[in-house]
Amino acid sequence: MKKIHIKYYLLLFVALYSWRVQAQVSHVKVTDKKVLSFQLNELPIEISIFNPHTIEVKALEANKALETYALVGQNQHVDNITEIDGQVVLEGEEWIAKLTKQPFQLVFYNKVDLTTPIATLVDISFQNQQLSFDFKLSPSEQIYGGGSRALDMNRRGEKLKLHNEPHYSYGWGEKNLNFSQPLFISSNNYNIFYNSGATGEVDIASTKRDILSIGSGFSGNTIYITIGNSPIDLHHKFASLVGTAPLPPRWAMGNLMSRFGYTSQKQAEEMLDKMQQEQIPVDAIILDLYWFGYGQDNWRMGDLKWNTDSFPTHRNMIRNFKRKGVETILIAEPFILESTASHKSATKANALGLSEDGKPFVIEKFWFGKASLVDVFSKQGQEWLWQKYQPLIKEGVSAWWGDLGEPEMHPNGIHYSLGTTNEVHNIYGHYWSKLLSDKYHKLYPNKRLFHLNRAGFVGTQRFSSYPWSGDVSRSWRGLRPQVPIMLGLSMGQMPYASSDLGGFCAGPQNNELYTRWLQFGVFNPIYRPHGADVPSEVVEYPDSVKSIVKKAIELRYQLMPYNYTLAWEQAVDGTPLARPWFYENSIPKNMWNRSDVYMWGPSFLVYPILNKEVKRKELFLPNGIWFDFFTGERYLGNSNINMDITLENIPVFVKAGSFIPMVDTFQNSIEYSTKKLYVHYYADHTIPQSTYTWFNDDGENKNSIKNNLFETIKMEAKQSYDLMIISFDSKGHLYQVGKNKYREIDLVIHNVDNPTKVLIGNKDRVENSTWNSTQRTITITISDNVKEVKLIF
């Protein structure tokens, strides 16, 4: 037995040694302290400091580099590469990297610890047209990201395709979904971005022990390595490389009414009337394929013009929806059926992907009939598609739902202006979102765009693209992966990821599942119940379900001031709305992989209920003090608690020291007003000081941040043994439209004793305060010109 073990380890050593000795460096040059060039096994390599936080590594003469539009800005070529005693050193703002020549290694260190590597690039190879970048992982290192995956948060040990692909009725365990990203984030506070829109693969210590290997055989020759000091710091630094998402129209953060599908104008109008009669808030209605097609065997996909038999007075319908405060969203696809008139006009305009013979490539077995794909990479394809969108926008259509954009069916051999199928597959949806954003904002420079698109790439967020997680199974196995999918995309700078609330397909109506999914959705970036074969609208459910879900939707609307401020923070610095709990809390690294919990903004800790008939659940609370959002009960963190679970709510906790701005329930965003604002402050003696800034604008202007057309209120709390001071600093900037001339604020302070005195603006105004001894809260009513409230105990 011992001889077998010795032989095994000898073979393993030889294999590892053989792999390592391949990586040898020659012809090293440093040009003007800006570019490091060398040959690695005769493959020319160039390394430069892209910006103070990021290194760019190019494998020249490998795959061709196609334009991905992933990055913002150009390589700054930071002048900080030196050669000292034969060793090349690259220095960033908080890190240094050292090049070892024999064998090749590029080792990164944080400047606070120059003894322990945080990242090590150990090989770059180009064999049989396959490019690969290899990184050595430390034994306990965890790897996150990669886009939409129905897997645990930590992807170490997985071999994953880099290939946007749909999976009908998927559930837990589906490795590859609609929105893959060649971006992987390490628990050592660095990330790796392979800037290739081609089909590829990443092997995260699945084949080679402790080796992450990423690459492609089609296009892309550059990686970017970004270094940070913490997960959230790394997130912000990478946001400066790839940009942030612009503010959504405020209505897009409301309840978007959707199903597959409203088969007629009459059905859509009646369902909206039913929702509004029962006072279920609704901000938009989404029309699926029936707006242009009749249904089975007659979908007319690609014509993108109204089916006037089913929608006879669609212009009046859109106007009436708008008068009721409801926007209209239409579905569109990049597939053009050969049987449609659009196929002829697209062929004539040279707007389609081609076969080798120069004729439109026809997909013979597409789900809806023979079809071709629009060449979204060409000016002709972009202009042709925009000519379909533009007249519908002029009719009053507010936003778009881009479906099948992976593309869902994408055979080899399609030639686009940018490249062939496998070379451009993962940036097809990305270019689609970009063309819509470019064209829309050229015509409407001050309006915000909303474009649901389930596929894209790194950087797609800049084009107002809002991904959802695809055709998920209507089942508990479908609900379970929605947390890691949302967080995986959020970590990849796609901050508005969501799902078909309630589940899309292949399962019976399940009232408990529906309730739990819609409760979870309250703390999602986008709220869109959607499904096939069973109702997605809550008014179609029994009263026992309707009463609970209606309260959940109303809570979504009450939280609009908090949620919309999250959107502003994201637009400014890239902080995602939904974020891993280790972004905001000191969590042991062995708990980072939890896929059943997350933070909603900086204040809410959310535990969705992901299994049926849960009556009691053990929950871990991070360090600090936490309050049950629904009962106000106080908990000491860094411990497990056992909580009784009811159907009425999912477990949601608020971190001590949090300000939560809220409003009364409203029916849609046209009614939205902050004339009456409720500011909840969760006080605790362990939090001596806390600050928060609330943001507000008109909810429509694309340039409100750029042009200072907004208002903020900075809130600050200071607490000692016998005194609490809450201060307000309001700034209107140039914001005028929609600003209230007078605002009343109910300041609700939680977890306090009854004060002996309340001073409002240095005046004794006890009559404006109400003490609730049961809940241990005090409510103080003030106008927004009050600068300070003092509580004396």
Disulfide bonds with the S-S distance in Angstrom:
none
